[in-house]
Amino acid sequence: MGSTGTGNFSDYSSQGSSGNGKTGGTSGENKCDKAFSTMLEEVNRCDYYLTNKTLPSVGDIVNIGFNDRPTAISEGGLIIGYLPTKYNYIKLCMDDGVNYSGRVVRSMRGVIASVSIDVVPV
């Protein structure tokens, strides 16, 4: 319906819209410079919760570090939780000198503790 071609990969040009012959991954977008929001993982098992028996408050400042995977760290230096693995690229950004800071935007205690953060490069 409304399409032409044989349905084979040969129907698609090997050149991008710029005609430079490159395809895929050439958006020019730098992920290191982008802010993001995420829910932290394993909050119940991290130092902040185990030490304080509570969760950080909305508005608390967090820094992003790397301890085998990206972590959200309280101002007191305790790990609050881990960022999802889709943010593993942050390690390369940090190695290039980009630092990340943020704030807690949601903090809920329940069967599974839940903390969400907004993060920006600084």
Beta strands, then each sheet from edge to edge (+ up, - down):
strand 1: 36-39
strand 2: 61-66
strand 3: 70-74
strand 4: 79-82
strand 5: 100-108
strand 6: 114-121
sheet 1: 1+ 6- 5+ 2- 3+ 4-
end
